[in-house]
Amino acid sequence: MLEIIKNPKDKEYKETIEWLGGGFDPERFDLTEVNEMVEHYRDMEMSV
């Protein structure tokens, strides 16, 4: 998947970007954002 999104000329690029929600930067990683997402999903699981 990373190979596809690194190459806008790839035939699967557009579909893959749409599947990812409209954008993806493989160089960007926000640990705080990821931790918040994990905590959110964990809390959802605990409330079920």
N, CA, C and O atoms as CSV, one atom per row, in Angstrom:
chain,resi,resn,atom,element,x,y,z
A,1,MET,N,N,0.818,-1.175,0.000
A,1,MET,CA,C,0.000,0.000,0.000
A,1,MET,C,C,0.872,1.253,0.000
A,1,MET,O,O,0.578,2.211,-0.715
A,2,LEU,N,N,1.931,1.255,0.787
A,2,LEU,CA,C,2.798,2.433,0.817
A,2,LEU,C,C,3.424,2.704,-0.540
A,2,LEU,O,O,3.602,3.859,-0.926
A,3,GLU,N,N,3.757,1.650,-1.261
A,3,GLU,CA,C,4.321,1.840,-2.604
A,3,GLU,C,C,3.313,2.527,-3.522
A,3,GLU,O,O,3.684,3.371,-4.338
A,4,ILE,N,N,2.056,2.167,-3.388
A,4,ILE,CA,C,1.005,2.769,-4.219
A,4,ILE,C,C,0.838,4.244,-3.890
A,4,ILE,O,O,0.788,5.074,-4.798
A,5,ILE,N,N,0.752,4.585,-2.613
A,5,ILE,CA,C,0.475,5.980,-2.266
A,5,ILE,C,C,1.697,6.881,-2.412
A,5,ILE,O,O,1.568,8.105,-2.376
A,6,LYS,N,N,2.860,6.301,-2.573
A,6,LYS,CA,C,4.052,7.102,-2.859
A,6,LYS,C,C,4.141,7.454,-4.336
A,6,LYS,O,O,4.959,8.286,-4.727
A,7,ASN,N,N,3.307,6.827,-5.160
A,7,ASN,CA,C,3.386,7.018,-6.603
A,7,ASN,C,C,2.027,7.436,-7.171
A,7,ASN,O,O,1.199,6.578,-7.476
A,8,PRO,N,N,1.786,8.752,-7.316
A,8,PRO,CA,C,0.503,9.217,-7.845
A,8,PRO,C,C,0.186,8.695,-9.247
A,8,PRO,O,O,-0.966,8.770,-9.675
A,9,LYS,N,N,1.164,8.175,-9.964
A,9,LYS,CA,C,0.921,7.641,-11.311
A,9,LYS,C,C,0.473,6.187,-11.281
A,9,LYS,O,O,0.089,5.640,-12.315
A,10,ASP,N,N,0.516,5.553,-10.116
A,10,ASP,CA,C,0.085,4.159,-9.984
A,10,ASP,C,C,-1.397,4.059,-10.312
A,10,ASP,O,O,-2.174,4.938,-9.939
A,11,LYS,N,N,-1.795,3.004,-11.002
A,11,LYS,CA,C,-3.196,2.841,-11.414
A,11,LYS,C,C,-4.137,2.685,-10.221
A,11,LYS,O,O,-5.334,2.938,-10.347
A,12,GLU,N,N,-3.617,2.274,-9.074
A,12,GLU,CA,C,-4.448,2.095,-7.885
A,12,GLU,C,C,-4.364,3.279,-6.921
A,12,GLU,O,O,-4.982,3.250,-5.856
A,13,TYR,N,N,-3.619,4.305,-7.276
A,13,TYR,CA,C,-3.382,5.433,-6.374
A,13,TYR,C,C,-4.692,6.091,-5.912
A,13,TYR,O,O,-4.944,6.204,-4.713
A,14,LYS,N,N,-5.518,6.519,-6.864
A,14,LYS,CA,C,-6.735,7.258,-6.527
A,14,LYS,C,C,-7.647,6.447,-5.621
A,14,LYS,O,O,-8.135,6.946,-4.607
A,15,GLU,N,N,-7.873,5.200,-5.991
A,15,GLU,CA,C,-8.741,4.337,-5.194
A,15,GLU,C,C,-8.173,4.132,-3.789
A,15,GLU,O,O,-8.923,4.143,-2.813
A,16,THR,N,N,-6.879,3.949,-3.682
A,16,THR,CA,C,-6.251,3.723,-2.381
A,16,THR,C,C,-6.346,4.968,-1.510
A,16,THR,O,O,-6.645,4.866,-0.320
A,17,ILE,N,N,-6.099,6.138,-2.083
A,17,ILE,CA,C,-6.197,7.389,-1.327
A,17,ILE,C,C,-7.634,7.593,-0.840
A,17,ILE,O,O,-7.845,8.007,0.300
A,18,GLU,N,N,-8.608,7.309,-1.679
A,18,GLU,CA,C,-10.010,7.427,-1.269
A,18,GLU,C,C,-10.312,6.461,-0.133
A,18,GLU,O,O,-10.996,6.824,0.824
A,19,TRP,N,N,-9.809,5.235,-0.228
A,19,TRP,CA,C,-10.028,4.225,0.806
A,19,TRP,C,C,-9.428,4.679,2.140
A,19,TRP,O,O,-9.973,4.389,3.205
A,20,LEU,N,N,-8.307,5.390,2.071
A,20,LEU,CA,C,-7.645,5.874,3.284
A,20,LEU,C,C,-8.333,7.095,3.875
A,20,LEU,O,O,-7.949,7.560,4.948
A,21,GLY,N,N,-9.330,7.613,3.202
A,21,GLY,CA,C,-10.055,8.749,3.747
A,21,GLY,C,C,-9.667,10.076,3.127
A,21,GLY,O,O,-9.993,11.128,3.677
A,22,GLY,N,N,-8.987,10.056,2.010
A,22,GLY,CA,C,-8.707,11.288,1.299
A,22,GLY,C,C,-7.284,11.781,1.391
A,22,GLY,O,O,-6.936,12.756,0.725
A,23,GLY,N,N,-6.477,11.171,2.163
A,23,GLY,CA,C,-5.093,11.621,2.230
A,23,GLY,C,C,-4.278,10.797,3.199
A,23,GLY,O,O,-4.789,10.246,4.174
A,24,PHE,N,N,-3.036,10.732,2.909
A,24,PHE,CA,C,-2.142,9.989,3.787
A,24,PHE,C,C,-0.723,10.446,3.517
A,24,PHE,O,O,-0.283,10.473,2.368
A,25,ASP,N,N,-0.012,10.801,4.560
A,25,ASP,CA,C,1.382,11.217,4.444
A,25,ASP,C,C,2.234,10.209,5.203
A,25,ASP,O,O,2.275,10.244,6.433
A,26,PRO,N,N,2.915,9.308,4.492
A,26,PRO,CA,C,3.677,8.265,5.176
A,26,PRO,C,C,4.839,8.806,5.995
A,26,PRO,O,O,5.407,8.082,6.813
A,27,GLU,N,N,5.202,10.067,5.788
A,27,GLU,CA,C,6.299,10.666,6.553
A,27,GLU,C,C,5.810,11.294,7.852
A,27,GLU,O,O,6.616,11.597,8.732
A,28,ARG,N,N,4.507,11.491,7.983
A,28,ARG,CA,C,3.947,12.154,9.160
A,28,ARG,C,C,3.491,11.104,10.170
A,28,ARG,O,O,2.804,10.144,9.821
A,29,PHE,N,N,3.876,11.299,11.404
A,29,PHE,CA,C,3.408,10.423,12.479
A,29,PHE,C,C,3.286,11.268,13.731
A,29,PHE,O,O,4.273,11.830,14.205
A,30,ASP,N,N,2.095,11.360,14.263
A,30,ASP,CA,C,1.825,12.150,15.460
A,30,ASP,C,C,1.468,11.182,16.583
A,30,ASP,O,O,0.349,10.671,16.641
A,31,LEU,N,N,2.410,10.938,17.459
A,31,LEU,CA,C,2.218,9.966,18.535
A,31,LEU,C,C,1.052,10.355,19.434
A,31,LEU,O,O,0.288,9.486,19.855
A,32,THR,N,N,0.901,11.622,19.734
A,32,THR,CA,C,-0.208,12.067,20.571
A,32,THR,C,C,-1.539,11.756,19.907
A,32,THR,O,O,-2.462,11.271,20.560
A,33,GLU,N,N,-1.642,12.032,18.613
A,33,GLU,CA,C,-2.871,11.756,17.876
A,33,GLU,C,C,-3.191,10.257,17.873
A,33,GLU,O,O,-4.341,9.862,18.069
A,34,VAL,N,N,-2.188,9.443,17.653
A,34,VAL,CA,C,-2.388,7.991,17.642
A,34,VAL,C,C,-2.813,7.502,19.019
A,34,VAL,O,O,-3.726,6.684,19.134
A,35,ASN,N,N,-2.161,7.994,20.057
A,35,ASN,CA,C,-2.539,7.580,21.409
A,35,ASN,C,C,-3.972,7.971,21.739
A,35,ASN,O,O,-4.685,7.209,22.392
A,36,GLU,N,N,-4.406,9.155,21.295
A,36,GLU,CA,C,-5.779,9.581,21.523
A,36,GLU,C,C,-6.767,8.667,20.787
A,36,GLU,O,O,-7.821,8.326,21.324
A,37,MET,N,N,-6.425,8.279,19.576
A,37,MET,CA,C,-7.293,7.380,18.814
A,37,MET,C,C,-7.394,6.018,19.495
A,37,MET,O,O,-8.481,5.452,19.607
A,38,VAL,N,N,-6.267,5.503,19.943
A,38,VAL,CA,C,-6.259,4.203,20.624
A,38,VAL,C,C,-7.090,4.278,21.903
A,38,VAL,O,O,-7.874,3.374,22.194
A,39,GLU,N,N,-6.917,5.346,22.657
A,39,GLU,CA,C,-7.684,5.510,23.889
A,39,GLU,C,C,-9.181,5.595,23.598
A,39,GLU,O,O,-9.989,5.012,24.321
A,40,HIS,N,N,-9.547,6.308,22.557
A,40,HIS,CA,C,-10.945,6.429,22.166
A,40,HIS,C,C,-11.543,5.050,21.852
A,40,HIS,O,O,-12.620,4.712,22.343
A,41,TYR,N,N,-10.851,4.270,21.046
A,41,TYR,CA,C,-11.359,2.939,20.685
A,41,TYR,C,C,-11.360,1.987,21.870
A,41,TYR,O,O,-12.240,1.136,21.988
A,42,ARG,N,N,-10.385,2.128,22.739
A,42,ARG,CA,C,-10.362,1.302,23.947
A,42,ARG,C,C,-11.568,1.620,24.816
A,42,ARG,O,O,-12.215,0.718,25.348
A,43,ASP,N,N,-11.869,2.916,24.960
A,43,ASP,CA,C,-13.017,3.321,25.768
A,43,ASP,C,C,-14.318,2.814,25.154
A,43,ASP,O,O,-15.239,2.436,25.878
A,44,MET,N,N,-14.399,2.804,23.838
A,44,MET,CA,C,-15.588,2.280,23.174
A,44,MET,C,C,-15.767,0.800,23.472
A,44,MET,O,O,-16.883,0.343,23.718
A,45,GLU,N,N,-14.668,0.049,23.451
A,45,GLU,CA,C,-14.730,-1.386,23.727
A,45,GLU,C,C,-15.144,-1.647,25.177
A,45,GLU,O,O,-15.878,-2.594,25.459
A,46,MET,N,N,-14.674,-0.815,26.073
A,46,MET,CA,C,-14.974,-1.024,27.488
A,46,MET,C,C,-16.429,-0.698,27.796
A,46,MET,O,O,-16.981,-1.217,28.767
A,47,SER,N,N,-17.060,0.148,26.991
A,47,SER,CA,C,-18.445,0.519,27.268
A,47,SER,C,C,-19.447,-0.438,26.648
A,47,SER,O,O,-20.652,-0.286,26.849
A,48,VAL,N,N,-18.969,-1.419,25.898
A,48,VAL,CA,C,-19.877,-2.380,25.255
A,48,VAL,C,C,-20.225,-3.492,26.195
A,48,VAL,O,O,-20.978,-4.395,25.831
